[in-house]
């Protein structure tokens, strides 16, 4: 829950002629506020009843980030603000079009941090529907004069670091690559005119597909991956993994370390020692292993766990499509939540 949120609608490839983008707002108490794009092209108010949900459609032509807008500072971020004196809200962003959909929980500004590791998956698709399909991240400045150092990683191999300068509140930057960018490190740093400021970071893919071990047939089921990232200071050491209901073949996963020499265990047995930004399983191919049962994942230092949904024809029930969700550590559990479906 929170009172202010920053988000964006990354490059994605919908199936069909038109993509759609919706902000979903809910709360256990009645509340109200505003939704505004940084560049001033869209603004609206909202109200939500207790235990209700309010959808706000964001114009696709105004907010969708294209391939051509990667690598430059743009103003397509969106700010959600709760009116003074009104209760906190919960917010989700969804982008969809016909058979393709992806959504993410939005994190309030109050819990944003300075250090993040991008999460995506093996970038199998190079094009879909005539558009380039790319692994990607987006970063948004919540304060003026924000500088972000990015250390890219392509299929597990570190690349040359570079800096992004975001002069204004709400400035944002989209980065894309034809290879998997999982493990790319983003850090807000002090500059000559700005302090180390909190940033909002999203990552995923504009469209991709993946199989699982023992399944390579059927349709490819290209879909976007879209998640807001948790800053490393909120990562934990204990996770519970539950396969999605319609995936009787289990689900792929990635465990990532925030610090060097992190010992990772699965159901009590040590499976890997990871350095910062490394993943287990340490594979960047389209033949991932899965967890088929409820699984305990633990480590001696903070980790992040991402759960994936593979393509429909590898699910075991012929249901579902590629997707991903970043799991919450047990240490971050709270006593009540408001969900959106």
N, C-alpha and C positions, 0 to 999 in steps of 0.2 A: 504494500500500500504506500501511497505517497501523495504529494501535493504538486510536484512538478516533474515532467518527463520530457526527454529529448529523444526523437527517433527519426527514422527515414524509411523510404521504400527503395531498397537496392535494385540494381538491375536484375530483372528476372524475365523468363521467357514463358508466357502463358500459352496454353494450347487454345486454338480458336483465334478469332479476329481481335478480341479486346481483352485487355487485362483489367482487373479491378483491384482497388486497394481500400481497406476499411480499418478504421480504428474502433475497437470495441471497449467501452467503458462500463464498469460495474462497481458495486459497492454494497456493503451491508447496511449502509445508511444513505438517505437521500443527500445528494450533493449536486454541485454545479460548477461550471468554469468555462474556459475558453480553449480553442485549438487554433494555432496560428502558424503559417509557414514563414520562415525567416525572410524570404524575399518579398513578402507582402502580397503574394498573388492569391492567397486563400486565408480566410479567417471565419470562424463561426463560434457560437456559444453552444454549450451542452447542459443538459440536466439529466440526472439519472435517479430513479426511485430506489428505495431500499430493496435489496435483493433482486434488482432488475438489471437489465443490460441495455445500453444505448449504443447503436451503431452510427458511426459517422463516416460517410463515404468521402474519400479524398480524391479529387480529380486526377485521373491517371496522367493526363497530358501536362499537368502542372508539377507533380511530385515524383513521378517515376524517373529514376536515374538511368540514363542510357550508357551503352559502351563508350560512346564518344566523350562522355563527361568524366571518364576515369582519368586519374593523374593530374587533375587540376582542382583548385579550390572553388567550390560552388556553394550556392545558398538554397539548398533544397531540403534542409532539415525542418522538422515540425516540432513545435513546443506545445505541451499540454499543461495548463495551469488551473488549479482549483481556486475558486473565488475565496477571498478572505472570510474566515469564520465558518467555512463549510468543511464537512468531514473529508478524510482522505479517500482516494479512489484506487481501483486496480485497473490497469490498462493493458490491452493486447493489440498488436498490429498483425494484419493478415493481408497477404497478396495472393491473388488467385485469378484463374481464367479457365473456364470449362473444367477439364480433368486435372488441372495442376493447381496445387494450393500449398502455402507454407505460412506459418504463423509463429509469433514469439511473444512471450511475456515481456513487458517493458519494465525497466528498473527505474525507480525514482532517482532524481539527481542526488538526493541525500546519501545514497549508497554507492555512487560511482567512485571509481578509484583512478590511479595513475598508471597501473601496469596491467597489461593484458596479453594473452596468447591467442592468436586466431585459430579457429577450428573450421575445417571444411571436410572434404573427402577426395579420394582419387578422382581427378577430373577426366572422366572418360569422354564425355561429350565435347566436341570442338564446335559443333553447330547444331541447331535444332530449330526447325521452322524458319530457316533462312537467317537466323541470328547467331552471333557468336556466343558460345556458352563458356563461362569462365568461373574459376575459383576466385573469391573476392573478400575484401573487408571494407567497412566504412567507419570513419571516425568523425565525431562531432565535438566541437569546442563548446563548453558550458561557461567559459569565461574568456574575456578578450586576451589577445597576445599569447595564445597557446602554441607551444612548440612540441611536436611529437617526433621522437626518434623511432624509426621503423627498421627492424632487422628482418628482412624477408627470409623465408625458407621455402624452397621448391622441392617437393617430394623428399623432404628430410634433409636437404642440403642447404646450409646457410649461404646467403647472398650478401652483397655489399650494403651496409646500412645507409639510410638517408633520412633527412629531416623534412617534416611538413610544418609549415608556418600557417597558423589560422588566426588572422588578425582580429576578427570580430566574433562576438557571441553568436553561436549557431552556424558558423562556417563549417563546412564539412569537406571530406576528401574520400573518394572511392578509388580503391586499388584493385586491379584485376590481373590474373595470370592464367595461362593455359595449363599450368601444373598445380598440384595440390599445395596450398599455402599453409596447411596445418603446422603449427609451431612458430609461425611468424610472431615476433615480439614487438609490442607497441608500448612505448613509455613516454608519458608527458614529462618534459624536463624544463628546468629553469632556463630562461633566455635573458638577453640583455634588458628586455622590457617587461617580461612576464615571469610569474612564478610557476611552480609545478601545479598545474590546474587539473581538476577532475575532467575526464573525457568519457563520452559514451561511444562504445564500439560494438559494431555488428559484424558478423561474418557468415560465410556459407558459400553458395554457388548459385549462379543464375540459372543453371540447369545441369543435372548430372544423373547418372544411373549407376547402380552397382548390383552385382550378383552376391552370392555367398558360396562357400566351398561346396562343390558337388552340384551346383546349379548354374548352368550357363545358357539355357534355352529360353524360348519365349520372346515376348516383346521387351524392349529396353526400358520403357516407362521412365522417360526423362522428367525430372521435377526439380524445382528450386530447393535449396537449403537456406534457412533464414533463422538466425538466433542472435539475440543480444547477448554479449559476452559478460561473464562475471569477472570483476577485477580479482587479481591473484590474492589479495588480502582477505577475500571471502571464501577461498577454496578450503576444503576440509580433508580429513584423513580417513573418513568412514562413509561408505556409500552402500545403498541397497539397489540392486539392478533387478527389474521385473520386466520380462519380455512382454511386448505388446500383445493384446489378446488375439488379434487376427493373424499373428505370425507364429504358427505352430512350428516352423523351422527355426525359431529363435531370432535374435537380432544381433547385428554387428555392434561393435563398441570400440572406443578408444580411451585409454587412460593416459593422461599427460601430467608430467611433473612440473612444479614451479621452481624447484631447487635441485642442485646437483646431488648425486648419490642418494636418491630417493628409492627406498626399498618398497616394492609393491607386492601385495599378497592377494590371492583369489581363494576364497573359502579357507583361509588360514594357511595356504601354501605359498611360499615365495615364488613369484613368476618372473620378476625382472628388477634390475636396478637401473633407474633412469636419471639422466641429467636434465637440467632445466630445458623445457620445450620439447623433450623427447616423448615418444608415445609407445605404448604397448597395446596391442601387438605392433611391432615395428615393421609394418608392411605398407607399401604405397602402391598396391595393385588392386585389381577389381575382383579379388577372390577372398574376401575377408572371412575370418572365423566368427563364430557367434556364441552367445550364451543362450542356452535353450531352457534354463530353469532360473528360478530366483537365486541370485548370487550375491555374496558378500565381497566387497572390494575394500581393502584397507591399505594404508601406507604409513610410514614413519614420519613423513613430511607432507605438506599440502599437495593435493592432486586435484585434477578436474576429470570428470567422467562424462563422456558423450555417448548417447544411445542413438542408434540409427535404425531406420526402417528401409529394408532393401526393396528392390523392384517387385512389382506385383507377382510376377510369375515365379519368384523364388520364396514367396511368403509361406507357402504350404497350404493356403486356403484360396489362392487366386484373388486375394483382396489386398488393398493397400498400394502405396507408391513410395518412392524414396523420400526420406525426411530425416530430420535429426532434432534431438532435444538435449540440452545440457542439464545434467542431473544436479539436484541440490544435495550437499553433504548432510549427513545426519546431524552434525553439529549446528547446522543452520536451520533445523526444523523449528517451526513455530506452532502455537497451539490452535490456531484457526486460520483457514485460508478461504478465499473466494475464487471459484474456478469459472472458466469460460469454455464452452464447447462449440 
